[in-house]
């Protein structure tokens, strides 16, 4: 209850709670109600602190497990799932070794072999997926591996005790071994795809100083910070560090030195979070003419700021979508090969596979749309406009395309300027157009 809060104000309480969470041992469970009681704060205050800690990667909240202090994982290696994440993926339950749930696994082993052979594949940090074979459960734990028991089976009290002693999880789920392996493999692949997408978190240094002003700050304060930081624009925050505005040198020109910024700032500025893709931020900055974007958490509390030059420079080094792996777009586009005619005009040829079919047994309109968009993107790249974002697309479907038909996708640049490109695309079967599209894309030039 608010009356029991032992800290002088909301901001101080919040910061001290975050510090308390940082100092907890890895693997500690943190119930909201218990933390509020122990620290003498309201449950609402404790809940907000845990949510921000989750945003910062200090804790993880999982169904059937609760909120647990974790070792902050780097985004550079997210394909290493934790045992807790595996438990959630397979919708299983925990038999023992709860203290090891936040440990990462680097591979999984299917236990469909003799015990002697199995030992050669199991090592510390791996996960053995096996059925009702308690001797295999014990050997895996002795080798430093976790265990996932399939088919809904349990294990012996001896094995449970060993799991608790070694702090290695032993899990169980109702699925069969093949299904479980497929589910985990899919999750690891999805994590690999996510790793290739550059996020604002990859650009923002948590320790970097971010210049900001308060609503109660004055024009004089603005000039002092501007001289100190070498910048002409800053986020404006309220007493709880929430971003409420943006102020620039143009806003303060001609105003008295003692004028407060709440009367001069631009309210409700555009913001991003740590999980915003860099490409999305770049598009917004270019299209809206924004030079600085505040980075906020879920409560709009300021975490830092990124400028236009940083974002566009990062775009030069961002991974290309073609290397993201098994995305739906990549799967559909993978069977198409680039071709050139006698006049060096670009086109792409490929086969309409059964996986592309819709409910009527012909190629779906969504697939054709995606293929034409992919072809247009390749054509735009040839202009040297490497990074671009689709503004609009108008599509016409003229004929159906049967499964196993050989089709060509032909893009043609209609108009190109420094900021915009217009492309016409046709899907052709047996010399006739089966679909057409007109696209307009906005280019993002890092130069």
N, C-alpha and C positions, 0 to 999 in steps of 0.2 A: 504494500500500500504506500502511496506517495508520502504519507506522514512519517513512515519508518525509514525513508531514504537517508543514508548517512553521509552523502556527499553534498556539497554546497549548491551545485546546479546541474542541469541535465547534461550539458556537454562534458563536464568533468566526470560525472558518473559513467557516461558512455566510454570515455577514453580509459578510465580505470578498469572497467569491465573487460575491454579488449585486451588490456595488459594482463589481467588475471587469466584470461583464456590462453594467451600466448605462453604463459608460464606453466600451464598444466602439462603433465606428462602425455606423450603420444599414446593414444588408445583409451584415454579417460572418457567415460560417458558424462555428458553434461545435460541433465534434465533441467528444463527452464525453471520449473517450480523450486527445485532444490537450490539452483544457483541464486535465484531471487532471495530465498530465505537466508542462505549462507552470507550473501553480500549485503543484505539489508536494503534491497531495492524492490521496486514493483515488478511484477511479472512482465508487464509491457516493456519496461526498460530492459530487462534481461532478454526478452525475445528479440528486441531490435538489435541488441549487441550480438546475439548469436547469428542473426541474419547477415549482419555486416561481416562477421567473422567467416561465415560461409562464402561470402563474396570474395573475401581476401584469401580463401583457400586454407584457413586455419582449422575449420571443422567441416564435417560431412554429415548430412542428415539422410538416413536411409530408412525405408519402411521396415518395420519389425526389428530394427536395431536401435534407432534413436539418433541423437546428435553425439558425435564422437570427435575428440581432438585428433587431428591427423597431421602427418608430416606434409608440409606444403609441397605438392608435386609441381615440377616444372612442366610447362606446356610442351617443351621440346621432346618429352617422352611419355605422352599420355596413353600410348597403346599398351603400356603395362598396367593392366587392370589390378585392382585390389581384390582380395578374397571377399570383402563386403560387397563389391560391385558384382562379382560372380554370383553371390548369393541372391542378389536382387534380380539379375538377368534370368536365372533359372527358376525363380520364384520358389526357392527352397527354404529349409530351416536349418538351424545350427544344432549340431550334436555335441560339440565340445571345442575348446581352444578359442574362446571368444576374444582373448587378448591379442590374438594374431590377425583379426579381421582386416585391419588396415595395412597389413603387409602386402607388397606387390608380388605378382607372379610373372615370370618371364616366359613360361611355356606351359602347355598341358600335355599329359601323356595318357593315352587310352590303355587301360589295363586289360587288354585282350590277349595275354601271353602268359607263359609260365613265369613263376616268381623269380627264378634265376635270371631269366632274360630281362624281366622288368626292372631289376635293380640297376642294370646298365643304362637305363633311360631316365631314371629318377635322380634328381639332385635337389639341393636347397633352392627354394624359391619356385619350384614347379608345382603343378597340381595334378594329382592322379585321379582320373575319372574311371571308376570301377563299380561293379555291382556288389553283391553280397559275399565279399571275400575278405573276411576279417584279418586273415594273415597278411593280405596285401595292404590293408589299412595300416596295420602296425609297422610293416617294413617301410612304407612311404613316410610315416611320421619319424621313424628312426633316421631316415635319410634327409630329413629337413624339409619335406614336402607337405603341402596340404592335401586333403582328400575330399572328393565329391562322390558320394555314394548314390548311384542311380537306381531307378526302379522303386523308389519309396522305401528302401530298406534302411535299417538302423545299423548299430554296431554294438560291441560289447562294452561293459563298464570299464574293463581294463584299457581298451583303446581310448575311450573318452578321457580317462585319467591321464593317459600318455599325451593326448592332445592338449589338455590343460597344462600339464607339466612343461611341454615343449613350446607352448604358446603358438600352436599351429592349428588352424581351423579344420574341423571335419564337418562337412555339410552333407545334407541329403535332399533329394528332390524326386518327384514322381516320374520324370521323363526318362526315356531309355538313353543309353550311352551315346548313340549316334546323334540323336536330337540335341542332347546337351552339348556335344562337341560342335555341332553346327551353330547353335545359339551363341556360344562363347567366341567362336571364330568370327561370326558376323559382327559381334560387338567390338572385337579387337580391330577388325577392318574399318569399322565406322570411326573408331578412335584415331586410326591412322589417317583417314580422310580429314578429320577435324584438325589434326596437327598441321596439315598443309595450308589451312586457311589462316592468314595473318590477322590477328586481332589487335585491338588497341592495347591490350595487356602486354603485347610483345614490344610496344613502343614506349610505354610509360614506365619510367623508373620510379618505384615506390618511394625511394629516398630522395628523389629530386625535389628541389624547392619549387613550389608553385605560387607565383604572385597572385594575391587576391586582396580585395578590400571589403570592408563592411558597409552596410547601408548607412551607418552613422559616420563613416569616414568622410573627410572633406576634400574639396578640390586641391587644397594644399597637400593632403596625404597622397592624392593621386600623383601629383607632380614629383613628390619625393620618391615614391615607389617606381615611377616611370624612369627617373634618373638612375635609380639603383639597379633596376632589372634590365634597362635598355629596351623597354617595350612600351607600346602606346595603347594597349587594351588589356583589361583585366576582368575576371569574373567578380561579381559582387555577391556576398553571402549574408545570411541573417545571423542571429546570435547562436543558432544551432549548426552553423556551417553549411546550411543548405543554399544551393545556388538560386538566387532570385533575380539576378540581372547581369548585364554586361555594360561596361563603361569604356569609352574610347576617348582619345584626345579631342575628337570632334565634338563629343558631348559636353566637354568642360570648357571649351573655348568661350571666353568672354564672361565666365561666371566668377563671382567673388570667391576668394580663397577659402572663406569659411562656409561656403555652401555645401550642404550634405549631398552625398551621391544618390540617395534614394529619390531625389527630385530630378536627377539628370540621367540616370541609367536607363537602358533599354530593358524592359521587363520580359520575363519568360523567354530567355534565350534558348537556342537550340543546344542540346547536350548529347553526349554519348556515354556509354558505359564501357567497362573493361572488356565485355564480351561482344562489343560492336565490331564487325569486320572492318578492316582498314579500307577496303574498296568502297564500302557503304559510306564511311565517313568522308572519303575523298569525293564521292559523287555529291554529297550534300554540301560540302564546302565549295566545290566548283559551281554547282547549279545555283546556290544561294549567295555566292560571293562572300563567304565567311572566312575570316583570317584566323580565328581562334575558337576552339571548341572545348568547353569545360568537360572534364570526365567526372561522372558522378556515380554513386552507388544507388541502391534501390530506393533509398530515402532522399535522393537528390543531394546528398552530402558530397561536398567537393573532395575529389581524390587527386586531382591534378588538372593539367590542360595540355592540349596538343595544338601546334600551329599548322597552318596550311603547308609550309615548306617541309615540315617533318613528315606529314602524311603523304604528300606527293613524292617525296624522295623514297619513302618506304615502298611505294607502288612499283618503283623500278626494280626492286629486289623480291617482290612477291612471287610465289610459285605460280606457275601457269595452271589453269584448270585441267589441262590435258594430263597432268601428272597426279591428279588427285586420287586416282585409283578407280574402283568399281562403282562410280556414281551412275545414276540412271542415264544421264546425258552421255557419259563416256561409253556405257554399254551399247547404246543405240548408235553412236557415231563410230564405234570401233571398226565396223565392217565396211566403212566407206573410204575409198582411196582417191587421192588428188589426181586430176588429169588436166592436160593442156591440149588445146587444139592448135591448128596451124598458125593461128593469129595470137597464140599465147594466152587465150582466154581461159580463165579458171573454171573448173567444174569438179564435182565429186560423184563417183559412181559406187553403187553398192547394192546389196540384195535385201529385199523386204523379207525379213525372217519371221517365223511364226510368233516369236515373242513380241513382235510389234503389232500383232493383230488386235482388233477391238471385238466387241460383242457380236458383230455380224460376220466375222471371219475375214474381213479385209483390214488393211493397215489403218490404224486409228488416226483420227484427225490430230490428236495431241502429239503423236509421234512425228507426223509430217511437219507440224508446226515447229517442233524442236529441231528436226533435221535442217529445215530452212534457216532457222535462227543460227544454228552452228555454222552453216555455210556462209552466211552473212558475216559472222564474226571473223572467219578466216579471211574473207575479202577485205574487211576493215583493217586487219592486221597487216596486210600487204601494203597499205598506204603508210605504214609506219606509225599508225594510231594504235599502239599496242593495248592500251587500257581504254575501255569504253563501257558505257552502261546503256542498255536499251531504254529508250524513251517511250516508243509506241510501236505497235505492229498490227497491220491489217492483213488478214488472211482470207483467201478465197479457195474453196474446194470445188473442183470442176468434175472430177471423175474419181471413182474408187480405185484402190490399188490392191490387187490380189496378193496373197502370200506367195513368196518365192519369185516375185517379179524383180527384174533388174531395173533400177531407177537411177536417174541422174539428177543432181541438185546443182543448179546453175545460178550463182550470184552475179549481180552487175551493179557497180557503183553508179548511181544516178547523179549525185551531187555531194561534194565534200568541201568543208570549210575548216577553219582552225578548231571550231568547237563542235560541229555537227557533221554527221555523215548520213546520207540517205541511200538505202540499198534496195534493189528489186531482186527477188529470188523466185525461181521457178523449179518445180519438181516435174520431171519429164519421164514419161513411159511410152516406149515405142514411137518416139518422135513427137508426141503430143503432151501438152501441159496438163497435169492432173491436179496441180495446186499452185497458187501464186501468193506472194506476200510482199508487202511494202513495209520496210522498217526504217525508223529514224533512231540513231544512236548518238549519245553525247560522249565526246571523247575527253579523256583525262590526260592532259599533257604534263608530265612531271618536269619538263624543262623550264 
